[in-house]
Amino acid sequence: MSSEKSIRQRLKKGESFDLKGLKEEVNKIDKKIGAIRSKDFSIMNNGGELRGLPVSVKDNICVEGFPATAGSKILETYRPEITATVVKKIQNSGGNIFAKTNQDEFGFGTFSMNSAFEIPKNPYDTERVTGGSSGGAAALTSALDQPHVALGQSTGGSISNPAAFCGVVGITPTYGKVSRYGLIDYANSLDKIGTMAQRVEDAALILDIISGKDEKDFTTLDRGNGSLAEVKPDVKGMKIAVPRQYIEFEGMDKKVREKFWDSIGVYEDLGAEVEEVDMPKIAKEYVVPTYYIIAMSEASTNLAKFCGMRYGIEKDTEKESFNEYFSEIRSEGFGDEVKRRVLLGHFLRQEGYKDAYYIKALKVRRLIIEEYKETFKNYDIIASPTMPIIAPKIAEARKTKMIEIYAMDTLTVGPNLAGIPHLSVPCGKVDRMPVGMHLIGDHFREDKIVAAAKAFESDFGTLERPKVV
C-alpha cells in the first residue's frame, strides 16, 4: 500500500510542487504508456489556492493554446479559440494545465483502442488496455509519482471504467453539477466532466473547484451538500444496496466478484448495513441497448458539423457537390467505430424507425431512472464491481466482438443514463491487476459516495503505484 501524503495535505502545509521534476517524469513515462496527446510546460506557476498543482485534461475538453483532437484524425489540425469553463476554474485557482490526454475517438470505446493516434497502455502491464474512453487520463494518473489530478469525461462509464482498470479513483458527478461548456460533445444528455486522482479526497478537491452553475451551460445547477473534500470518512448507519442484476451479471469474472464481496465486508465492519436487492430494470438487456440507442442517436447529430469546412482537416477538392466533399472528408477523417455509430445513429433517428427505437429508448430510460430513485428511498448508496473483468490484454481485446465489448458497459451505463453520481475506488487486485468498486448515489448526493469511498480508503489504503520507469 502507498503511504505518500495526499495533495490536499500538501496544500494545507503550504507546499508547492516540483514542476521541473514533473516535466522530466512525464517525458519518460509517456514513451512507455502513450497517455499524452500534447503537452506544454512553458506557462507554469506556483500561485493560487492550488499552488501550481499539475492537472491534465482529456483531449475532448478545449484549452486555448492546446490542440483538441478528441482522439480523431478529422480534428488533427484543430486549435480551439476558447477554453472550457472547468479549465478556467482550475487556472483561476492556481492549477497548471500541462497536458492533454489520449482517448477513444470522440469517446467511442471501452478500451481506449479506438484512438486515431496511439493506444495508451496500462501502467500495471503495458500489454493490457487502460479502459476507455478516458484511458490516457487514468494511465497518467496511475503512473505519475508526482502529484497530479486529471480531468476526464464520461458518457456511459468513461471515467469509472479506466479508473478501475488503472487502479485510481474516478468521480463522475451528477449531470448538471459541472459545466460542459468547451467540451467536444459525444451525447449531450449523457456527457459529464469529472475527476481522477490517486486518492478520493484529491479527486473530490478538484470536483469542488469545477462544480457550479455556468451562464454558458444552461443545464448546470448550483446544488450540492458542501465541500466534498471536507466530507468525513464515515459510513456508520449507512444502508448499502447491492443489486443482484449487477453482482450476478453473467459476464463477470469469478475472482472480481469475490474481491468485491471481500471489499463490501469492510463496510459491514465499519458499521454499515449491506443488503442484496432486486433492480430488474437495470439488467443488461435493458440498460445496454437503451444507452447505445440514445448515445448513437445524439452522437450522429453532434458529429454532423465535422465535414471539412469549419473544424479540423480541409482539402482542395474537385468534387462537384457538398455531399461528395463531406463524404471524402469523413471517410478519411473518421475511424471505423465512429462510422459505425454515426450510421446506426442516423438509422435510429429516421422516420419510420425513430418511434420504434429512439423514442422507446427514452421511455425505458425514464423507467431506469425511476428504478434508481425507488431504491434510494430505502438505501444511501448502491455498490457493485466497477467492471466485470480486469483489464484485458490488447491482443485479446482486438479479437473481442463488438457486442461483447458493449455488454461490458453493463455496470456503468445505468448511472450515466440516470445522470446520478458514481465513483470508482480501487479495492484490490486480481492476477496483479487492479479491481474497482463502484459506489452510486442519488442526484447531487456526491457527499454520500465520497464519504463511503473515503471510509473504505482509510481502512484499506491505496494501491501500490506501478513501476513504469
N, C-alpha and C positions, 0 to 999 in steps of 0.2 A: 504494500500500500504506500501511496505517496504521502509525504509529510510536509511538503512545501506549503508555506502560508499563502492565503488567498490574495487576490488582487485587492479586495476590499480591506483586508488587514494592512496591506502595504500603503494604501491611500490614507487610512486612519493614522498611520505613523508618519505621514508626510514624505514617504519615499517616492522617488522618481523612477523612471525606467531606463534601462540600458539600450538606447536606440542604436548605438553603434554595434553592440553585440547582437541585437535583433537582425540587423542587415546581414551580418556575417552568417548567422544561423539560418536565416531564410534562404539565402543563396545556396547553401549546402543542402538543405532539406529538399528544396524544390527540384533539384537534379534527380533525387531519389523517388519522389512521390508525385510530381506533376500536379500539384494542387493549385498553382497560381497561374492566372491568365496574364496579368500585368502587375507591375509593382513600381513604386516611386518613393524614394526616401529623401527627396530633395527638400520637402517642406515638412520638417518635424520640429516639435517644440515640447517643452515640459511644463506648460502652464495650465491654468484652469482647474476645475474640480477633479478631472481625471488625470491631471499632471502628466499628460503625454502618453496615456495608455494606448498601445498599438491595437488597432481594430482593422480587421479585413472585411471586405464587402463582397457578397455574391455578385457575379458578373451580369445579373439582370437588374441590378439596382444602380441607378445613374449617379455618377460622380463627375462633375465638371473637371476636365483635365485628364481623365482616365478613359480608355476605351470601354464600351459597354456592348459586348457581343452576344450576351445571353447564350453562349456556347454554340452560336450559329455562324456559318460561313457567310450568310447573307448580310450579317451585321459586322463583318470583319473590319470594315473601314469606318464604322460609326463612332463619332465622338460627340457625346451629348453636350448641349449647351445649358443644361440645368443640373442641379444637384438635388437628390431626393431629400425629402423632409427629415427622414431618420438620420441621414448622414449629416445634415446641417446641425441637428440637435447634438450629435456626438462631437462635431467640430466645435460648436459653441461651448461645450462642456470641457474642452481641453483634450479630446481624443485625437489621435493621429491615424488618419486613413492611409495605409501604406501598401495595400494590395487588393486586387480583385481576384476572386477565387473561381476555379473551374467548376463546371456544372454540366448536366444533361442539357441538350439543345432545347431552349425555351422551357426547361423544367420537365421535359417529357422523358421520364425514365425512373427506374427503381434502383439502378446500379451505378449511375454516372458513366455509363459506357456509350452514351449517345452524344457526347461532345464532338463537335466538328474538328477539334484541335488535338486533344490528348486525353487519354483515360487516366484520371487520378488513381493512385494506388493506396491501399490500406497500409498505414504505418506499422500495424502489428504483423503484417505479412504482405509484402509488396506483390505477391502473386494473386492477391484477393481484391475484390471490389471495395469501394468505400461506402456504397449505398448512394441513393440519389433522391432528389436531384442536386441537393446542396453538398455533393461529395467533397469538393475541394475545400469548402469551409470546415467540414468535420475533420478531414485529414490533416489540415494545417493546425487546427486547434489541438488535435491529439498529439501531433509530432513535436510542436514547439515546446522547448523548455522555457523560453522567455514568456513572461505574462502576455496574454493576448485574449481578445474576445472577437468572435466572428458574427457578422450579420448574415443570416440565411433567409430563405423564403420557402413557404410551404403552400401547396395546393391540395395534395392528398396524403402528405406524410413526409415531405421533402426535408424537414428538419429532424423529426424523430427517427426516421429510418437511418440516415447516415450517422446520426449521433449514437445510435445503438451499435451499429457495425464498427464504428471507430472508437468506442469507449469514452464518449464525452457526454456532457449534459446539453440537451436541446430543449428550449421552451418555445412553443407555438402559442401565441396569445389568442384571446377571443377575437373573432372577426370584428373589426371596427375599433379595436383598442389602439392600434398603431397605424399611422398614415401609410397609404400605398402610393402617395404622390412620388413620381420618379421611378416607379417600378415598371419594367417591361412586362406587361401582363401576360399570364397564361390563361386563367379563367377568373373574370372579375368578381364573381360571387363567392369564390373559394380562396383566393390568394391572401396570404398573411405574411408579414415580415416578422421574424423572431430572432432569437439569440442562441449562440453556442459558446460554451466555456468548459473548462476542466472542473469547475465547481458550481454548485447550484447558486450560491449567493452572488457569484460573479456574473452569471447569465442573468440573474434577477436584477442586478445593479444596472446593467445596460438596458434591460427592458424597461425599468423605471424611467430612464432618461428619454427613450424614444417614444414612449406612450403619450397619449393625449390627443385632444381634438386639433384638427388641422383645417384651416379655411380652404386649402387646396384639395381636400378629400372630404366630400360631404357624407361619406359613410362612417366617418370617425365619431366617437363619443368620448367624452371626458368622464369616464367612470372607472371605479376600482375600489380597493379597500386599503388605501395607504401604501407605503413603501414596501415593495416585495423584498428588497434587500434586508429590511429590518424584521421581516417575519421570523418568529421564533420556531425552532425545530421541535414541534410538539404535535403528536397525534393522539394523545391520551383522550379517550372518549369518542374518537372518530369512528364512523362506520364506513367500511370499505367494501364495495361490491366487486365481485369477480364474475364476469359474465361467462356462462357455460359455452355460449356461442364463440367466444374467443379462446378460452382455455382448451376446448375440445376440437378446435379447428383442425381438420384432417391433414393439413399440410405442415403441422407443427412438429419440429424435431423433439423427440422424447427428452433429450438432455436439456434443451432450452426450457421445456415445461417444468422439469424437475428443478432447475436453477431458479425459475420464477417462484415455485412454491417454497423453496428454501428462503427466498428473499421476503416473501409475504410473512413468513414466520417471525421476522424481525419486528414487523408492525404489531403482531399479537403480543410479543414480549414487551413492547413499548406502551401497551395499554389500549390499542385499537381493536375494534371488533371486525372480523373479516367473515363475509358470507358469500357463498356462490349464489348467483341469481340467474334467472332466465330473461334474456332480452332478444326474443326471436327476430325482431326487425333489424338487428344489426348483424345478422348472419351473412356469410359470404354471398349467397345467392341474391341478396337484396342490395347490400352496400356497394359491391364492386361494379355491377352493371349500372346502378344509379349514378355512381361517381363518374364513370367513364363516359356515359351518355351526356351528362351535363358538362363535364370538363372539355370533352372534344367539341361539343357544340359551341361553347363560348370561345375556345381556342381558335376554331376555324374563322370566327368573326374577327378576333383580335389580330390574327396574322395576315388578314387581307391587306393591311397597309404596307406590308413588306413586298414591294413589287418593283423595286429598282428605280423609284422616282424621288422619294423623299428621304429614305433611310438606307444606309449601307451601300452595297455594291450597285454600280450603274454600268451600263455598257453602251457603246456606239453600236447601233444595230441597223440592219437593212430590213427588219421585219415591217410588214405593211400595216399591222394593226396592233393596238394596245394589248389585246388578248395574246397575240403571238409573243410580244415582247415580255409581258408578265410571265408567261409560261416558260420562256427561256431563262429568265432571271431566277424564278422559283425552282426550276428543275436543277439548276446549277447550285443555288444557294441553300436549299433545304435538304436535310438528311432524310433517310428512309423513314424513321419514326415520325418525323414532322409531317411528311407527305401522307403517311398512313392516317394520322389523327386529323389532319385537315380534310382529307377526302371523306372519312367517316363522319366528321362533324357537319360537313355540308350535306351529306346524305340525310343525317338525322334531323336537319332543320328544313328539309324540302317539304313543300306542300304535298300532303298525302302520307307523309311519314312523321311529321312533327307531332301530331296528336298521339300517334301510336308509340312513340319513343320519348321525345324530349318532354312533352307536357306530362306524360305518365311518370317520367323520372322525377319531375318537380313535385308531383303529388306524393311519390314514395319518399322523397327527401323530407317532406313535412312529417310523414309518419315516423321516420327515423329520428327526427328532432324530438317529436313527442315521446318516443321511447326513452330517450336520454332524460328528458325533463321529468318524466314519471319516476324514473329511477332516482333522480336527485331529490325527490321529495322525501325519500327514506334513507339515503346514503350521502355521505360527504364527497367521496371520490369513487371513481371506478379504476380498477387496476387490471393489467394484463401484461404479458410479454410485449415488447415493442414490435419485434419482428419474429416470425415463426422459425427462423433459421439463423445460424451465424453467417457472416459474410462469405459467400461462395467464391471459389477461385474464378478468375477472369475467364479462363479457358472453359470452365463448366458453364458459366453464365452465358457465354456465346452460344452454347448448344441448347439453352433452355427455350422452350416455346413461348411465344408472346402471351398466350392465355395463361400459362403457368406463372409468368412474371407478374401479370396483372393481379392474379389471385394472391400473390404475396403481400399486396397492399391491404388485405382484408382487415388487419388490426389497426390501421392508421386512417383509412378513408372515412370511417364513420364520424369521428370527432371533427374532421375537416368539413364534411357535409353539413354538420350541425353548427359549425362555427364556434365550437366550445374550446376552451384552453386545454392543452395537453403538454406533457413533459416527459422526456425520456431521461432516466438516470441509470448509470452503469450499475449492474447488480452482480457482477462476477464474470467468469469466463467459462467457456465450453471449448475443449480442444484448443486451448491457448488463445482463443478469440473472444472479444467482448460480447456480453449479452446485456440488453437494456430492459428495464422495467418501465412500463408506460402508465402514467398517472393522469387521469382525465377528470376535469372539474366542470361545474356548471358555468354558464355565461358570466364573465367578469369575476369568477372566483379563483383567479390565479393564486390568491393568497393560500388557499387550502392545498393545492397541489405543490406549491413551493414549500409550505410547512412540512408536508409529508416527505418530500424529497430531501429536504434538509435533515429531517429526523433520521431517515434511512442512511444518508451520507455520514451523519455524525456517529452512527453506530457501526456502519460497515467500513467507512473510509472511502478513498478514491482509488481507482486502478493505478497500478504502476505504469508509468509512461513507457511507450515503446522506444526502443533504441534504433533510431533511423540513421544517424551519422556517428 
